[in-house]
Amino acid sequence: MQGLIMKREYILDILNGMTKFDARLYNSDVRGKIGLIESNTNLLYGYVDMVDVHQITYEDYVKWHISEDYNLDIVNEKLHNDNMIDRIAYAYDFTNPFKLDIPIIINPTKRNRIWVEFEPENSNKGYRQESLF
């Protein structure tokens, strides 16, 4: 199975239905059910169906990333100073978000920039501590 790597806050926005796509600088031919994997952790938070990819402007790409760490002032400065303003970006369109109750640690079998391949049945279930004792 394919997994898309991204920051946890973006994963949760997608899985909680706050956004229906991810903005990237690379096109993709991946379609179907994919996992959403947190950057640098190998934690799988849930699944979505990747149904399409369409072009968006670089400005839309940059604005999509607005968050606590990446506010509107930073976006405006980046757009003003960036040489890539004419670059094409892409939206990965998702449907059917499914959030796991507890993230699962995956064992990647292959990595490729923003994608990992993994076998869900070979992944380790996380755990939740119910009490201190």
MODELLER restraints for C-alpha pairs under 7 A, 6 or more apart:
rsr = mdl.restraints
at = mdl.atoms
rsr.add(forms.Gaussian(group=physical.xy_distance, feature=features.Distance(at['CA:1:A'], at['CA:34:A']), mean=6.58, stdev=0.5))
rsr.add(forms.Gaussian(group=physical.xy_distance, feature=features.Distance(at['CA:1:A'], at['CA:117:A']), mean=5.50, stdev=0.5))
rsr.add(forms.Gaussian(group=physical.xy_distance, feature=features.Distance(at['CA:1:A'], at['CA:118:A']), mean=5.39, stdev=0.5))
rsr.add(forms.Gaussian(group=physical.xy_distance, feature=features.Distance(at['CA:1:A'], at['CA:119:A']), mean=5.93, stdev=0.5))
rsr.add(forms.Gaussian(group=physical.xy_distance, feature=features.Distance(at['CA:2:A'], at['CA:34:A']), mean=5.27, stdev=0.5))
rsr.add(forms.Gaussian(group=physical.xy_distance, feature=features.Distance(at['CA:2:A'], at['CA:35:A']), mean=6.35, stdev=0.5))
rsr.add(forms.Gaussian(group=physical.xy_distance, feature=features.Distance(at['CA:2:A'], at['CA:115:A']), mean=6.62, stdev=0.5))
rsr.add(forms.Gaussian(group=physical.xy_distance, feature=features.Distance(at['CA:2:A'], at['CA:116:A']), mean=5.78, stdev=0.5))
rsr.add(forms.Gaussian(group=physical.xy_distance, feature=features.Distance(at['CA:2:A'], at['CA:117:A']), mean=4.66, stdev=0.5))
rsr.add(forms.Gaussian(group=physical.xy_distance, feature=features.Distance(at['CA:2:A'], at['CA:118:A']), mean=6.50, stdev=0.5))
rsr.add(forms.Gaussian(group=physical.xy_distance, feature=features.Distance(at['CA:3:A'], at['CA:34:A']), mean=5.32, stdev=0.5))
rsr.add(forms.Gaussian(group=physical.xy_distance, feature=features.Distance(at['CA:3:A'], at['CA:35:A']), mean=4.26, stdev=0.5))
rsr.add(forms.Gaussian(group=physical.xy_distance, feature=features.Distance(at['CA:3:A'], at['CA:36:A']), mean=5.56, stdev=0.5))
rsr.add(forms.Gaussian(group=physical.xy_distance, feature=features.Distance(at['CA:3:A'], at['CA:37:A']), mean=6.05, stdev=0.5))
rsr.add(forms.Gaussian(group=physical.xy_distance, feature=features.Distance(at['CA:3:A'], at['CA:115:A']), mean=5.58, stdev=0.5))
rsr.add(forms.Gaussian(group=physical.xy_distance, feature=features.Distance(at['CA:3:A'], at['CA:116:A']), mean=5.06, stdev=0.5))
rsr.add(forms.Gaussian(group=physical.xy_distance, feature=features.Distance(at['CA:3:A'], at['CA:117:A']), mean=6.05, stdev=0.5))
rsr.add(forms.Gaussian(group=physical.xy_distance, feature=features.Distance(at['CA:4:A'], at['CA:35:A']), mean=6.20, stdev=0.5))
rsr.add(forms.Gaussian(group=physical.xy_distance, feature=features.Distance(at['CA:4:A'], at['CA:36:A']), mean=5.15, stdev=0.5))
rsr.add(forms.Gaussian(group=physical.xy_distance, feature=features.Distance(at['CA:4:A'], at['CA:37:A']), mean=5.77, stdev=0.5))
rsr.add(forms.Gaussian(group=physical.xy_distance, feature=features.Distance(at['CA:4:A'], at['CA:114:A']), mean=5.96, stdev=0.5))
rsr.add(forms.Gaussian(group=physical.xy_distance, feature=features.Distance(at['CA:4:A'], at['CA:115:A']), mean=4.82, stdev=0.5))
rsr.add(forms.Gaussian(group=physical.xy_distance, feature=features.Distance(at['CA:4:A'], at['CA:116:A']), mean=6.55, stdev=0.5))
rsr.add(forms.Gaussian(group=physical.xy_distance, feature=features.Distance(at['CA:5:A'], at['CA:36:A']), mean=6.27, stdev=0.5))
rsr.add(forms.Gaussian(group=physical.xy_distance, feature=features.Distance(at['CA:5:A'], at['CA:37:A']), mean=4.74, stdev=0.5))
rsr.add(forms.Gaussian(group=physical.xy_distance, feature=features.Distance(at['CA:5:A'], at['CA:38:A']), mean=5.71, stdev=0.5))
rsr.add(forms.Gaussian(group=physical.xy_distance, feature=features.Distance(at['CA:5:A'], at['CA:39:A']), mean=5.47, stdev=0.5))
rsr.add(forms.Gaussian(group=physical.xy_distance, feature=features.Distance(at['CA:5:A'], at['CA:114:A']), mean=5.34, stdev=0.5))
rsr.add(forms.Gaussian(group=physical.xy_distance, feature=features.Distance(at['CA:5:A'], at['CA:115:A']), mean=6.00, stdev=0.5))
rsr.add(forms.Gaussian(group=physical.xy_distance, feature=features.Distance(at['CA:6:A'], at['CA:37:A']), mean=6.30, stdev=0.5))
rsr.add(forms.Gaussian(group=physical.xy_distance, feature=features.Distance(at['CA:6:A'], at['CA:38:A']), mean=5.32, stdev=0.5))
rsr.add(forms.Gaussian(group=physical.xy_distance, feature=features.Distance(at['CA:6:A'], at['CA:39:A']), mean=5.19, stdev=0.5))
rsr.add(forms.Gaussian(group=physical.xy_distance, feature=features.Distance(at['CA:7:A'], at['CA:38:A']), mean=5.47, stdev=0.5))
rsr.add(forms.Gaussian(group=physical.xy_distance, feature=features.Distance(at['CA:7:A'], at['CA:39:A']), mean=5.54, stdev=0.5))
rsr.add(forms.Gaussian(group=physical.xy_distance, feature=features.Distance(at['CA:8:A'], at['CA:38:A']), mean=5.33, stdev=0.5))
rsr.add(forms.Gaussian(group=physical.xy_distance, feature=features.Distance(at['CA:11:A'], at['CA:36:A']), mean=6.42, stdev=0.5))
rsr.add(forms.Gaussian(group=physical.xy_distance, feature=features.Distance(at['CA:13:A'], at['CA:19:A']), mean=5.86, stdev=0.5))
rsr.add(forms.Gaussian(group=physical.xy_distance, feature=features.Distance(at['CA:14:A'], at['CA:20:A']), mean=5.95, stdev=0.5))
rsr.add(forms.Gaussian(group=physical.xy_distance, feature=features.Distance(at['CA:15:A'], at['CA:97:A']), mean=5.10, stdev=0.5))
rsr.add(forms.Gaussian(group=physical.xy_distance, feature=features.Distance(at['CA:15:A'], at['CA:98:A']), mean=6.24, stdev=0.5))
rsr.add(forms.Gaussian(group=physical.xy_distance, feature=features.Distance(at['CA:15:A'], at['CA:99:A']), mean=5.63, stdev=0.5))
rsr.add(forms.Gaussian(group=physical.xy_distance, feature=features.Distance(at['CA:20:A'], at['CA:93:A']), mean=6.14, stdev=0.5))
rsr.add(forms.Gaussian(group=physical.xy_distance, feature=features.Distance(at['CA:20:A'], at['CA:94:A']), mean=5.36, stdev=0.5))
rsr.add(forms.Gaussian(group=physical.xy_distance, feature=features.Distance(at['CA:20:A'], at['CA:95:A']), mean=6.82, stdev=0.5))
rsr.add(forms.Gaussian(group=physical.xy_distance, feature=features.Distance(at['CA:21:A'], at['CA:91:A']), mean=5.91, stdev=0.5))
rsr.add(forms.Gaussian(group=physical.xy_distance, feature=features.Distance(at['CA:21:A'], at['CA:92:A']), mean=5.16, stdev=0.5))
rsr.add(forms.Gaussian(group=physical.xy_distance, feature=features.Distance(at['CA:21:A'], at['CA:93:A']), mean=4.45, stdev=0.5))
rsr.add(forms.Gaussian(group=physical.xy_distance, feature=features.Distance(at['CA:21:A'], at['CA:94:A']), mean=5.46, stdev=0.5))
rsr.add(forms.Gaussian(group=physical.xy_distance, feature=features.Distance(at['CA:22:A'], at['CA:91:A']), mean=5.50, stdev=0.5))
rsr.add(forms.Gaussian(group=physical.xy_distance, feature=features.Distance(at['CA:22:A'], at['CA:92:A']), mean=5.11, stdev=0.5))
rsr.add(forms.Gaussian(group=physical.xy_distance, feature=features.Distance(at['CA:22:A'], at['CA:93:A']), mean=6.88, stdev=0.5))
rsr.add(forms.Gaussian(group=physical.xy_distance, feature=features.Distance(at['CA:23:A'], at['CA:61:A']), mean=5.50, stdev=0.5))
rsr.add(forms.Gaussian(group=physical.xy_distance, feature=features.Distance(at['CA:23:A'], at['CA:64:A']), mean=6.61, stdev=0.5))
rsr.add(forms.Gaussian(group=physical.xy_distance, feature=features.Distance(at['CA:23:A'], at['CA:90:A']), mean=5.73, stdev=0.5))
rsr.add(forms.Gaussian(group=physical.xy_distance, feature=features.Distance(at['CA:23:A'], at['CA:91:A']), mean=4.60, stdev=0.5))
rsr.add(forms.Gaussian(group=physical.xy_distance, feature=features.Distance(at['CA:23:A'], at['CA:92:A']), mean=6.40, stdev=0.5))
rsr.add(forms.Gaussian(group=physical.xy_distance, feature=features.Distance(at['CA:24:A'], at['CA:61:A']), mean=6.91, stdev=0.5))
rsr.add(forms.Gaussian(group=physical.xy_distance, feature=features.Distance(at['CA:24:A'], at['CA:89:A']), mean=5.90, stdev=0.5))
rsr.add(forms.Gaussian(group=physical.xy_distance, feature=features.Distance(at['CA:24:A'], at['CA:90:A']), mean=5.23, stdev=0.5))
rsr.add(forms.Gaussian(group=physical.xy_distance, feature=features.Distance(at['CA:24:A'], at['CA:91:A']), mean=6.30, stdev=0.5))
rsr.add(forms.Gaussian(group=physical.xy_distance, feature=features.Distance(at['CA:25:A'], at['CA:89:A']), mean=4.57, stdev=0.5))
rsr.add(forms.Gaussian(group=physical.xy_distance, feature=features.Distance(at['CA:25:A'], at['CA:90:A']), mean=5.90, stdev=0.5))
rsr.add(forms.Gaussian(group=physical.xy_distance, feature=features.Distance(at['CA:26:A'], at['CA:89:A']), mean=6.76, stdev=0.5))
rsr.add(forms.Gaussian(group=physical.xy_distance, feature=features.Distance(at['CA:26:A'], at['CA:90:A']), mean=6.47, stdev=0.5))
rsr.add(forms.Gaussian(group=physical.xy_distance, feature=features.Distance(at['CA:27:A'], at['CA:90:A']), mean=6.03, stdev=0.5))
rsr.add(forms.Gaussian(group=physical.xy_distance, feature=features.Distance(at['CA:31:A'], at['CA:50:A']), mean=5.00, stdev=0.5))
rsr.add(forms.Gaussian(group=physical.xy_distance, feature=features.Distance(at['CA:31:A'], at['CA:51:A']), mean=5.69, stdev=0.5))
rsr.add(forms.Gaussian(group=physical.xy_distance, feature=features.Distance(at['CA:31:A'], at['CA:52:A']), mean=6.94, stdev=0.5))
rsr.add(forms.Gaussian(group=physical.xy_distance, feature=features.Distance(at['CA:32:A'], at['CA:49:A']), mean=5.04, stdev=0.5))
rsr.add(forms.Gaussian(group=physical.xy_distance, feature=features.Distance(at['CA:32:A'], at['CA:50:A']), mean=5.12, stdev=0.5))
rsr.add(forms.Gaussian(group=physical.xy_distance, feature=features.Distance(at['CA:32:A'], at['CA:51:A']), mean=6.35, stdev=0.5))
rsr.add(forms.Gaussian(group=physical.xy_distance, feature=features.Distance(at['CA:33:A'], at['CA:47:A']), mean=6.63, stdev=0.5))
rsr.add(forms.Gaussian(group=physical.xy_distance, feature=features.Distance(at['CA:33:A'], at['CA:48:A']), mean=5.64, stdev=0.5))
rsr.add(forms.Gaussian(group=physical.xy_distance, feature=features.Distance(at['CA:33:A'], at['CA:49:A']), mean=4.28, stdev=0.5))
rsr.add(forms.Gaussian(group=physical.xy_distance, feature=features.Distance(at['CA:33:A'], at['CA:50:A']), mean=6.18, stdev=0.5))
rsr.add(forms.Gaussian(group=physical.xy_distance, feature=features.Distance(at['CA:34:A'], at['CA:47:A']), mean=5.59, stdev=0.5))
rsr.add(forms.Gaussian(group=physical.xy_distance, feature=features.Distance(at['CA:34:A'], at['CA:48:A']), mean=5.68, stdev=0.5))
rsr.add(forms.Gaussian(group=physical.xy_distance, feature=features.Distance(at['CA:34:A'], at['CA:49:A']), mean=6.17, stdev=0.5))
rsr.add(forms.Gaussian(group=physical.xy_distance, feature=features.Distance(at['CA:34:A'], at['CA:50:A']), mean=6.77, stdev=0.5))
rsr.add(forms.Gaussian(group=physical.xy_distance, feature=features.Distance(at['CA:35:A'], at['CA:44:A']), mean=6.44, stdev=0.5))
rsr.add(forms.Gaussian(group=physical.xy_distance, feature=features.Distance(at['CA:35:A'], at['CA:46:A']), mean=5.82, stdev=0.5))
rsr.add(forms.Gaussian(group=physical.xy_distance, feature=features.Distance(at['CA:35:A'], at['CA:47:A']), mean=4.50, stdev=0.5))
rsr.add(forms.Gaussian(group=physical.xy_distance, feature=features.Distance(at['CA:35:A'], at['CA:48:A']), mean=6.63, stdev=0.5))
rsr.add(forms.Gaussian(group=physical.xy_distance, feature=features.Distance(at['CA:36:A'], at['CA:44:A']), mean=5.74, stdev=0.5))
rsr.add(forms.Gaussian(group=physical.xy_distance, feature=features.Distance(at['CA:36:A'], at['CA:45:A']), mean=5.92, stdev=0.5))
rsr.add(forms.Gaussian(group=physical.xy_distance, feature=features.Distance(at['CA:36:A'], at['CA:46:A']), mean=5.68, stdev=0.5))
rsr.add(forms.Gaussian(group=physical.xy_distance, feature=features.Distance(at['CA:36:A'], at['CA:47:A']), mean=5.93, stdev=0.5))
rsr.add(forms.Gaussian(group=physical.xy_distance, feature=features.Distance(at['CA:37:A'], at['CA:43:A']), mean=5.44, stdev=0.5))
rsr.add(forms.Gaussian(group=physical.xy_distance, feature=features.Distance(at['CA:37:A'], at['CA:44:A']), mean=4.54, stdev=0.5))
rsr.add(forms.Gaussian(group=physical.xy_distance, feature=features.Distance(at['CA:37:A'], at['CA:45:A']), mean=6.31, stdev=0.5))
rsr.add(forms.Gaussian(group=physical.xy_distance, feature=features.Distance(at['CA:38:A'], at['CA:44:A']), mean=6.60, stdev=0.5))
rsr.add(forms.Gaussian(group=physical.xy_distance, feature=features.Distance(at['CA:42:A'], at['CA:105:A']), mean=5.59, stdev=0.5))
rsr.add(forms.Gaussian(group=physical.xy_distance, feature=features.Distance(at['CA:42:A'], at['CA:106:A']), mean=5.51, stdev=0.5))
rsr.add(forms.Gaussian(group=physical.xy_distance, feature=features.Distance(at['CA:43:A'], at['CA:103:A']), mean=5.79, stdev=0.5))
rsr.add(forms.Gaussian(group=physical.xy_distance, feature=features.Distance(at['CA:43:A'], at['CA:104:A']), mean=5.46, stdev=0.5))
rsr.add(forms.Gaussian(group=physical.xy_distance, feature=features.Distance(at['CA:43:A'], at['CA:105:A']), mean=4.67, stdev=0.5))
rsr.add(forms.Gaussian(group=physical.xy_distance, feature=features.Distance(at['CA:43:A'], at['CA:106:A']), mean=6.25, stdev=0.5))
rsr.add(forms.Gaussian(group=physical.xy_distance, feature=features.Distance(at['CA:44:A'], at['CA:103:A']), mean=5.29, stdev=0.5))
rsr.add(forms.Gaussian(group=physical.xy_distance, feature=features.Distance(at['CA:44:A'], at['CA:104:A']), mean=5.03, stdev=0.5))
rsr.add(forms.Gaussian(group=physical.xy_distance, feature=features.Distance(at['CA:44:A'], at['CA:105:A']), mean=6.18, stdev=0.5))
rsr.add(forms.Gaussian(group=physical.xy_distance, feature=features.Distance(at['CA:44:A'], at['CA:106:A']), mean=6.53, stdev=0.5))
rsr.add(forms.Gaussian(group=physical.xy_distance, feature=features.Distance(at['CA:45:A'], at['CA:99:A']), mean=6.12, stdev=0.5))
rsr.add(forms.Gaussian(group=physical.xy_distance, feature=features.Distance(at['CA:45:A'], at['CA:100:A']), mean=5.68, stdev=0.5))
rsr.add(forms.Gaussian(group=physical.xy_distance, feature=features.Distance(at['CA:45:A'], at['CA:103:A']), mean=4.73, stdev=0.5))
rsr.add(forms.Gaussian(group=physical.xy_distance, feature=features.Distance(at['CA:45:A'], at['CA:104:A']), mean=6.83, stdev=0.5))
rsr.add(forms.Gaussian(group=physical.xy_distance, feature=features.Distance(at['CA:46:A'], at['CA:98:A']), mean=5.42, stdev=0.5))
rsr.add(forms.Gaussian(group=physical.xy_distance, feature=features.Distance(at['CA:46:A'], at['CA:99:A']), mean=4.34, stdev=0.5))
rsr.add(forms.Gaussian(group=physical.xy_distance, feature=features.Distance(at['CA:46:A'], at['CA:100:A']), mean=5.05, stdev=0.5))
rsr.add(forms.Gaussian(group=physical.xy_distance, feature=features.Distance(at['CA:47:A'], at['CA:97:A']), mean=5.82, stdev=0.5))
rsr.add(forms.Gaussian(group=physical.xy_distance, feature=features.Distance(at['CA:47:A'], at['CA:98:A']), mean=5.12, stdev=0.5))
rsr.add(forms.Gaussian(group=physical.xy_distance, feature=features.Distance(at['CA:47:A'], at['CA:99:A']), mean=6.59, stdev=0.5))
rsr.add(forms.Gaussian(group=physical.xy_distance, feature=features.Distance(at['CA:48:A'], at['CA:94:A']), mean=6.01, stdev=0.5))
rsr.add(forms.Gaussian(group=physical.xy_distance, feature=features.Distance(at['CA:48:A'], at['CA:95:A']), mean=5.93, stdev=0.5))
rsr.add(forms.Gaussian(group=physical.xy_distance, feature=features.Distance(at['CA:48:A'], at['CA:96:A']), mean=5.45, stdev=0.5))
rsr.add(forms.Gaussian(group=physical.xy_distance, feature=features.Distance(at['CA:48:A'], at['CA:97:A']), mean=4.48, stdev=0.5))
rsr.add(forms.Gaussian(group=physical.xy_distance, feature=features.Distance(at['CA:48:A'], at['CA:98:A']), mean=6.25, stdev=0.5))
rsr.add(forms.Gaussian(group=physical.xy_distance, feature=features.Distance(at['CA:49:A'], at['CA:94:A']), mean=5.41, stdev=0.5))
rsr.add(forms.Gaussian(group=physical.xy_distance, feature=features.Distance(at['CA:49:A'], at['CA:95:A']), mean=5.18, stdev=0.5))
rsr.add(forms.Gaussian(group=physical.xy_distance, feature=features.Distance(at['CA:49:A'], at['CA:96:A']), mean=5.92, stdev=0.5))
rsr.add(forms.Gaussian(group=physical.xy_distance, feature=features.Distance(at['CA:50:A'], at['CA:92:A']), mean=6.78, stdev=0.5))
rsr.add(forms.Gaussian(group=physical.xy_distance, feature=features.Distance(at['CA:50:A'], at['CA:93:A']), mean=5.78, stdev=0.5))
rsr.add(forms.Gaussian(group=physical.xy_distance, feature=features.Distance(at['CA:50:A'], at['CA:94:A']), mean=4.65, stdev=0.5))
rsr.add(forms.Gaussian(group=physical.xy_distance, feature=features.Distance(at['CA:50:A'], at['CA:95:A']), mean=6.67, stdev=0.5))
rsr.add(forms.Gaussian(group=physical.xy_distance, feature=features.Distance(at['CA:51:A'], at['CA:93:A']), mean=5.76, stdev=0.5))
rsr.add(forms.Gaussian(group=physical.xy_distance, feature=features.Distance(at['CA:51:A'], at['CA:94:A']), mean=5.82, stdev=0.5))
rsr.add(forms.Gaussian(group=physical.xy_distance, feature=features.Distance(at['CA:51:A'], at['CA:95:A']), mean=6.98, stdev=0.5))
rsr.add(forms.Gaussian(group=physical.xy_distance, feature=features.Distance(at['CA:52:A'], at['CA:92:A']), mean=6.13, stdev=0.5))
rsr.add(forms.Gaussian(group=physical.xy_distance, feature=features.Distance(at['CA:52:A'], at['CA:93:A']), mean=5.14, stdev=0.5))
rsr.add(forms.Gaussian(group=physical.xy_distance, feature=features.Distance(at['CA:53:A'], at['CA:90:A']), mean=6.45, stdev=0.5))
rsr.add(forms.Gaussian(group=physical.xy_distance, feature=features.Distance(at['CA:53:A'], at['CA:91:A']), mean=5.51, stdev=0.5))
rsr.add(forms.Gaussian(group=physical.xy_distance, feature=features.Distance(at['CA:53:A'], at['CA:92:A']), mean=4.64, stdev=0.5))
rsr.add(forms.Gaussian(group=physical.xy_distance, feature=features.Distance(at['CA:53:A'], at['CA:93:A']), mean=5.84, stdev=0.5))
rsr.add(forms.Gaussian(group=physical.xy_distance, feature=features.Distance(at['CA:54:A'], at['CA:90:A']), mean=5.54, stdev=0.5))
rsr.add(forms.Gaussian(group=physical.xy_distance, feature=features.Distance(at['CA:54:A'], at['CA:91:A']), mean=5.39, stdev=0.5))
rsr.add(forms.Gaussian(group=physical.xy_distance, feature=features.Distance(at['CA:54:A'], at['CA:92:A']), mean=6.91, stdev=0.5))
rsr.add(forms.Gaussian(group=physical.xy_distance, feature=features.Distance(at['CA:55:A'], at['CA:88:A']), mean=6.66, stdev=0.5))
rsr.add(forms.Gaussian(group=physical.xy_distance, feature=features.Distance(at['CA:55:A'], at['CA:89:A']), mean=5.74, stdev=0.5))
rsr.add(forms.Gaussian(group=physical.xy_distance, feature=features.Distance(at['CA:55:A'], at['CA:90:A']), mean=4.43, stdev=0.5))
rsr.add(forms.Gaussian(group=physical.xy_distance, feature=features.Distance(at['CA:55:A'], at['CA:91:A']), mean=6.23, stdev=0.5))
rsr.add(forms.Gaussian(group=physical.xy_distance, feature=features.Distance(at['CA:56:A'], at['CA:88:A']), mean=6.49, stdev=0.5))
rsr.add(forms.Gaussian(group=physical.xy_distance, feature=features.Distance(at['CA:56:A'], at['CA:89:A']), mean=5.19, stdev=0.5))
rsr.add(forms.Gaussian(group=physical.xy_distance, feature=features.Distance(at['CA:56:A'], at['CA:90:A']), mean=5.28, stdev=0.5))
rsr.add(forms.Gaussian(group=physical.xy_distance, feature=features.Distance(at['CA:56:A'], at['CA:91:A']), mean=6.41, stdev=0.5))
rsr.add(forms.Gaussian(group=physical.xy_distance, feature=features.Distance(at['CA:57:A'], at['CA:88:A']), mean=5.67, stdev=0.5))
rsr.add(forms.Gaussian(group=physical.xy_distance, feature=features.Distance(at['CA:57:A'], at['CA:89:A']), mean=5.74, stdev=0.5))
rsr.add(forms.Gaussian(group=physical.xy_distance, feature=features.Distance(at['CA:58:A'], at['CA:85:A']), mean=5.77, stdev=0.5))
rsr.add(forms.Gaussian(group=physical.xy_distance, feature=features.Distance(at['CA:58:A'], at['CA:86:A']), mean=6.74, stdev=0.5))
rsr.add(forms.Gaussian(group=physical.xy_distance, feature=features.Distance(at['CA:58:A'], at['CA:87:A']), mean=5.78, stdev=0.5))
rsr.add(forms.Gaussian(group=physical.xy_distance, feature=features.Distance(at['CA:58:A'], at['CA:88:A']), mean=5.72, stdev=0.5))
rsr.add(forms.Gaussian(group=physical.xy_distance, feature=features.Distance(at['CA:58:A'], at['CA:89:A']), mean=5.42, stdev=0.5))
rsr.add(forms.Gaussian(group=physical.xy_distance, feature=features.Distance(at['CA:59:A'], at['CA:79:A']), mean=6.88, stdev=0.5))
rsr.add(forms.Gaussian(group=physical.xy_distance, feature=features.Distance(at['CA:59:A'], at['CA:85:A']), mean=6.88, stdev=0.5))
rsr.add(forms.Gaussian(group=physical.xy_distance, feature=features.Distance(at['CA:61:A'], at['CA:89:A']), mean=6.18, stdev=0.5))
rsr.add(forms.Gaussian(group=physical.xy_distance, feature=features.Distance(at['CA:62:A'], at['CA:75:A']), mean=6.41, stdev=0.5))
rsr.add(forms.Gaussian(group=physical.xy_distance, feature=features.Distance(at['CA:63:A'], at['CA:75:A']), mean=6.43, stdev=0.5))
rsr.add(forms.Gaussian(group=physical.xy_distance, feature=features.Distance(at['CA:66:A'], at['CA:72:A']), mean=6.47, stdev=0.5))
rsr.add(forms.Gaussian(group=physical.xy_distance, feature=features.Distance(at['CA:79:A'], at['CA:85:A']), mean=6.71, stdev=0.5))
rsr.add(forms.Gaussian(group=physical.xy_distance, feature=features.Distance(at['CA:102:A'], at['CA:126:A']), mean=6.08, stdev=0.5))
rsr.add(forms.Gaussian(group=physical.xy_distance, feature=features.Distance(at['CA:102:A'], at['CA:127:A']), mean=6.88, stdev=0.5))
rsr.add(forms.Gaussian(group=physical.xy_distance, feature=features.Distance(at['CA:103:A'], at['CA:126:A']), mean=5.86, stdev=0.5))
rsr.add(forms.Gaussian(group=physical.xy_distance, feature=features.Distance(at['CA:104:A'], at['CA:123:A']), mean=6.73, stdev=0.5))
rsr.add(forms.Gaussian(group=physical.xy_distance, feature=features.Distance(at['CA:104:A'], at['CA:124:A']), mean=5.84, stdev=0.5))
rsr.add(forms.Gaussian(group=physical.xy_distance, feature=features.Distance(at['CA:104:A'], at['CA:125:A']), mean=4.78, stdev=0.5))
rsr.add(forms.Gaussian(group=physical.xy_distance, feature=features.Distance(at['CA:104:A'], at['CA:126:A']), mean=5.04, stdev=0.5))
rsr.add(forms.Gaussian(group=physical.xy_distance, feature=features.Distance(at['CA:105:A'], at['CA:123:A']), mean=5.86, stdev=0.5))
rsr.add(forms.Gaussian(group=physical.xy_distance, feature=features.Distance(at['CA:105:A'], at['CA:124:A']), mean=5.16, stdev=0.5))
rsr.add(forms.Gaussian(group=physical.xy_distance, feature=features.Distance(at['CA:105:A'], at['CA:125:A']), mean=6.38, stdev=0.5))
rsr.add(forms.Gaussian(group=physical.xy_distance, feature=features.Distance(at['CA:105:A'], at['CA:126:A']), mean=6.51, stdev=0.5))
rsr.add(forms.Gaussian(group=physical.xy_distance, feature=features.Distance(at['CA:106:A'], at['CA:118:A']), mean=6.66, stdev=0.5))
rsr.add(forms.Gaussian(group=physical.xy_distance, feature=features.Distance(at['CA:106:A'], at['CA:123:A']), mean=4.53, stdev=0.5))
rsr.add(forms.Gaussian(group=physical.xy_distance, feature=features.Distance(at['CA:106:A'], at['CA:124:A']), mean=6.35, stdev=0.5))
rsr.add(forms.Gaussian(group=physical.xy_distance, feature=features.Distance(at['CA:107:A'], at['CA:118:A']), mean=6.07, stdev=0.5))
rsr.add(forms.Gaussian(group=physical.xy_distance, feature=features.Distance(at['CA:107:A'], at['CA:122:A']), mean=6.91, stdev=0.5))
rsr.add(forms.Gaussian(group=physical.xy_distance, feature=features.Distance(at['CA:107:A'], at['CA:123:A']), mean=5.71, stdev=0.5))
rsr.add(forms.Gaussian(group=physical.xy_distance, feature=features.Distance(at['CA:108:A'], at['CA:116:A']), mean=6.10, stdev=0.5))
rsr.add(forms.Gaussian(group=physical.xy_distance, feature=features.Distance(at['CA:108:A'], at['CA:117:A']), mean=5.60, stdev=0.5))
rsr.add(forms.Gaussian(group=physical.xy_distance, feature=features.Distance(at['CA:108:A'], at['CA:118:A']), mean=4.65, stdev=0.5))
rsr.add(forms.Gaussian(group=physical.xy_distance, feature=features.Distance(at['CA:109:A'], at['CA:117:A']), mean=5.54, stdev=0.5))
rsr.add(forms.Gaussian(group=physical.xy_distance, feature=features.Distance(at['CA:109:A'], at['CA:118:A']), mean=5.40, stdev=0.5))
rsr.add(forms.Gaussian(group=physical.xy_distance, feature=features.Distance(at['CA:110:A'], at['CA:116:A']), mean=5.61, stdev=0.5))
rsr.add(forms.Gaussian(group=physical.xy_distance, feature=features.Distance(at['CA:110:A'], at['CA:117:A']), mean=5.08, stdev=0.5))
rsr.add(forms.Gaussian(group=physical.xy_distance, feature=features.Distance(at['CA:111:A'], at['CA:117:A']), mean=6.43, stdev=0.5))
